[in-house]
Amino acid sequence: MPAPAAPPSPALAGHIRCQLSSVPGVAEVASVGTKLFRGLADRSRLAVLEALRDGPLSVGRIVARTGLTQSNASMHLACLTECGLIAGARRGRFVEYAIADKRVIKLLGQAEELLLQVGPLIDACRRHRSPARARGARRPGRKRR
């Protein structure tokens, strides 16, 4: 039977605690993950990301592909840029936007594959509200108090 290991020195123990405290816990990862998926849950931001899957586009081309207004597209582009999901590069008078990390493209592809299997179940799920109901739309036949 091997001899028990000696306890680490106080300096080493402090270093280990410091290293462990810098590793994000489940709650921290879940919090940031929630923000990521909430951002991806926005129909307009998802449309912008889908438009950029094939390569860089100017704001005008993003507007044409998504049907968003220019001001709305610009607002979502700023949000996606701030979150690090896309990046803009000036090309003369225009800024071309592109997906900043190829893992975003992979994530979109994996979501597409998953939706092929479980999409009808998600669509039928009564626990998640439709976008209209989530904004406070009233149910038919109900009166306000």
Secondary structure as the mmCIF struct_conf table of DSSP 4:
data_model
#
loop_
_struct_conf.conf_type_id
_struct_conf.id
_struct_conf.beg_label_comp_id
_struct_conf.beg_label_asym_id
_struct_conf.beg_label_seq_id
_struct_conf.end_label_comp_id
_struct_conf.end_label_asym_id
_struct_conf.end_label_seq_id
HELX_LH_PP_P HELX_LH_PP_P1 PRO A 2 SER A 9
HELX_RH_AL_P HELX_RH_AL_P1 PRO A 10 SER A 22
BEND BEND1 VAL A 23 VAL A 23
HELX_RH_AL_P HELX_RH_AL_P2 VAL A 26 LEU A 40
TURN_TY1_P TURN_TY1_P1 ALA A 41 ALA A 41
BEND BEND2 ASP A 42 ASP A 42
HELX_RH_AL_P HELX_RH_AL_P3 ARG A 43 LEU A 52
TURN_TY1_P TURN_TY1_P2 ARG A 53 ASP A 54
BEND BEND3 GLY A 55 GLY A 55
STRN STRN1 LEU A 57 SER A 58
HELX_RH_AL_P HELX_RH_AL_P4 VAL A 59 THR A 66
HELX_RH_AL_P HELX_RH_AL_P5 GLN A 70 GLU A 82
TURN_TY1_P TURN_TY1_P3 CYS A 83 GLY A 84
BEND BEND4 LEU A 85 LEU A 85
STRN STRN2 ILE A 86 ARG A 91
TURN_TY1_P TURN_TY1_P4 GLY A 92 ARG A 93
STRN STRN3 PHE A 94 ILE A 99
BEND BEND5 ALA A 100 ALA A 100
HELX_RH_AL_P HELX_RH_AL_P6 LYS A 102 ALA A 124
BEND BEND6 ARG A 126 HIS A 128
HELX_RH_AL_P HELX_RH_AL_P7 PRO A 131 ALA A 134
TURN_TY1_P TURN_TY1_P5 ARG A 135 GLY A 136
HELX_LH_PP_P HELX_LH_PP_P2 ALA A 137 ARG A 139
TURN_TY1_P TURN_TY1_P6 PRO A 140 GLY A 141
#
